[in-house]
Amino acid sequence: MILVTGAAGFIGYHVARKLLEEGREVTGSDIVNDYYSTRLKWDRVAELKAHKAFVFHQVDLCDYPAMEEIFKQGSVREVIHLAAQAGVRYSLTNPQAYQRSNLEGFLNILELCRRYKVDNLIYASSSSVYGKNRKLPFGENDVLEGQISLYGATKRANELMAHSYSHLYGLNTTGLRFFTVYGPWGRPDMAMFLFTEAILKGEKISVYNYGQMKRDFTYIDDIVEGVTACLEHRFGYEVINLGNNKPVELLYLIDCLEKNLGREAEKLMLPLQPGDCESTYADIKKARRLLGFEPRTGIEKGVKKFLDWYKDYYRV
Ligand SMILES: NC(=O)c1ccc[n+]([C@@H]2O[C@H](COP(=O)([O-])OP(=O)(O)OC[C@H]3O[C@@H](n4cnc5c(N)ncnc54)[C@H](O)[C@@H]3O)[C@@H](O)[C@H]2O)c1
């Protein structure tokens, strides 16, 4: 059985769904917190529950005994750990949430994987670990120049913690550095979602760094391919970028949204926010070599798929 943590979350939902569609047994866990709409999270869980081979537990990662029950009950062979406190900006105002979910929660996962002899732990890291790095594209062998947000620091800490468990206990761990993931059922705190909401309501959108930001927007189906490909491998310790390898300017993203929505955005041009970096760009040679990873969805097609879902889900 595979345990997917964060199954009520954006990426966890898609990963669990793909595995269920492939006929695998999946146990999902999530605290279903209100960092963003719990309705959206429960709707994702409801979709997953339509599959007989899906079991869901509403559990806090920090509740060790409750998490241990999951490992005791089912024979968990593989863990895809996607539960975390996400978001760069929120980590400036709510640092404790990151300490709890991303450090304490991550340690519990490592301990349970060790104690219950889990064969493979795949977990979410982030492009944020590249922090101060300027050299583009970002490669896994780059020296990390320093963290610029607590969020990035907790994700880097996860990689270091995973290394120690791989070294000490032979736990197979793969950390995936995701680059700005988007798509249907996406996260309401992220730019694409916020822009869409504001454009449709005729409200102003906040465009940071005066639009001079580049993000390697990566479509969810490509990410899911990369995550599930890791199940076929036992790497010992590995860290791998999963990105689209084609950074896009924020203004181009806005342009795509405007064309698809048939409305113009009212832009409020603002400086770069503390904790944010100007550009992200994934070097994916390693993902290609180790996982056969090949992103297939460009931003134009991906934006359309996101908006088709958005209009249908919110009936707009
Ligand atoms: N979406 C992206 O662009 C992106 C980029 C880089 C890294 N990541 C990482 O990928 C993972 C999944 O991200 P996502 O976009 O699906 O985020 P998400 O917020 O939609 O999902 C994370 C889920 O974790 C749950 N969670 C948080 N704290 C918990 C706790 N203490 N116990 C149990 N559950 C808890 C939340 O309720 C949420 O449903 C996260 O680790 C995130 O940091 C995401």
The ligand as an SDF file (V2000), in Angstrom:
LIG
                    3D

 44 48  0  0  0  0  0  0  0  0999 V2000
    2.4680   23.8200   -5.7290 N   0  0  0  0  0  0  0  0  0  0  0  0
    3.7260   24.2230   -5.9380 C   0  0  0  0  0  0  0  0  0  0  0  0
    3.9940   25.0190   -6.8440 O   0  0  0  0  0  0  0  0  0  0  0  0
    4.8480   23.7000   -5.0880 C   0  0  0  0  0  0  0  0  0  0  0  0
    6.1520   24.1000   -5.4100 C   0  0  0  0  0  0  0  0  0  0  0  0
    7.2110   23.6160   -4.6480 C   0  0  0  0  0  0  0  0  0  0  0  0
    6.9700   22.7340   -3.6120 C   0  0  0  0  0  0  0  0  0  0  0  0
    5.6890   22.3700   -3.3050 N   0  0  0  0  0  0  0  0  0  0  0  0
    5.5010   21.4260   -2.1940 C   0  0  0  0  0  0  0  0  0  0  0  0
    4.7180   20.3470   -2.6710 O   0  0  0  0  0  0  0  0  0  0  0  0
    3.8850   19.8400   -1.6270 C   0  0  0  0  0  0  0  0  0  0  0  0
    2.4290   19.8620   -2.0520 C   0  0  0  0  0  0  0  0  0  0  0  0
    2.0930   21.2040   -2.3600 O   0  0  0  0  0  0  0  0  0  0  0  0
    0.6390   21.6550   -2.8000 P   0  0  0  0  0  0  0  0  0  0  0  0
    0.7920   22.7370   -3.7900 O   0  0  0  0  0  0  0  0  0  0  0  0
   -0.1720   20.4490   -3.0990 O   0  0  0  0  0  0  0  0  0  0  0  0
    0.1390   22.3330   -1.4340 O   0  0  0  0  0  0  0  0  0  0  0  0
   -1.2630   22.1970   -0.6760 P   0  0  0  0  0  0  0  0  0  0  0  0
   -1.2430   23.2510    0.3880 O   0  0  0  0  0  0  0  0  0  0  0  0
   -2.3760   22.2120   -1.6430 O   0  0  0  0  0  0  0  0  0  0  0  0
   -1.1840   20.7550   -0.0130 O   0  0  0  0  0  0  0  0  0  0  0  0
   -0.5120   20.4980    1.1860 C   0  0  0  0  0  0  0  0  0  0  0  0
   -1.4860   19.7750    2.1240 C   0  0  0  0  0  0  0  0  0  0  0  0
   -0.7830   19.5040    3.3390 O   0  0  0  0  0  0  0  0  0  0  0  0
   -1.7100   19.6020    4.4000 C   0  0  0  0  0  0  0  0  0  0  0  0
   -0.9820   19.8390    5.6520 N   0  0  0  0  0  0  0  0  0  0  0  0
   -0.3160   20.9540    6.0340 C   0  0  0  0  0  0  0  0  0  0  0  0
    0.1720   20.8010    7.2800 N   0  0  0  0  0  0  0  0  0  0  0  0
   -0.1900   19.5480    7.6800 C   0  0  0  0  0  0  0  0  0  0  0  0
   -0.0070   18.8080    8.8940 C   0  0  0  0  0  0  0  0  0  0  0  0
    0.6500   19.3240    9.9360 N   0  0  0  0  0  0  0  0  0  0  0  0
   -0.5000   17.5670    8.9530 N   0  0  0  0  0  0  0  0  0  0  0  0
   -1.1910   17.0230    7.9010 C   0  0  0  0  0  0  0  0  0  0  0  0
   -1.4210   17.6760    6.7570 N   0  0  0  0  0  0  0  0  0  0  0  0
   -0.9170   18.9330    6.6510 C   0  0  0  0  0  0  0  0  0  0  0  0
   -2.6220   20.7560    4.0370 C   0  0  0  0  0  0  0  0  0  0  0  0
   -3.8960   20.6390    4.6580 O   0  0  0  0  0  0  0  0  0  0  0  0
   -2.7050   20.6260    2.5080 C   0  0  0  0  0  0  0  0  0  0  0  0
   -3.9050   19.9920    2.1000 O   0  0  0  0  0  0  0  0  0  0  0  0
    4.1860   20.7060   -0.4120 C   0  0  0  0  0  0  0  0  0  0  0  0
    5.1850   20.0630    0.3390 O   0  0  0  0  0  0  0  0  0  0  0  0
    4.7340   21.9810   -1.0100 C   0  0  0  0  0  0  0  0  0  0  0  0
    5.5670   22.6590   -0.1090 O   0  0  0  0  0  0  0  0  0  0  0  0
    4.6250   22.8280   -4.0340 C   0  0  0  0  0  0  0  0  0  0  0  0
  1  2  1  0
  2  3  2  0
  2  4  1  0
  4  5  1  0
  4 44  2  0
  5  6  2  0
  6  7  1  0
  7  8  2  0
  8  9  1  0
  8 44  1  0
  9 10  1  0
  9 42  1  0
 10 11  1  0
 11 12  1  0
 11 40  1  0
 12 13  1  0
 13 14  1  0
 14 15  2  0
 14 16  1  0
 14 17  1  0
 17 18  1  0
 18 19  2  0
 18 20  1  0
 18 21  1  0
 21 22  1  0
 22 23  1  0
 23 24  1  0
 23 38  1  0
 24 25  1  0
 25 26  1  0
 25 36  1  0
 26 27  1  0
 26 35  1  0
 27 28  2  0
 28 29  1  0
 29 30  1  0
 29 35  2  0
 30 31  1  0
 30 32  2  0
 32 33  1  0
 33 34  2  0
 34 35  1  0
 36 37  1  0
 36 38  1  0
 38 39  1  0
 40 41  1  0
 40 42  1  0
 42 43  1  0
M  CHG  2   8   1  16  -1
M  END
$$$$
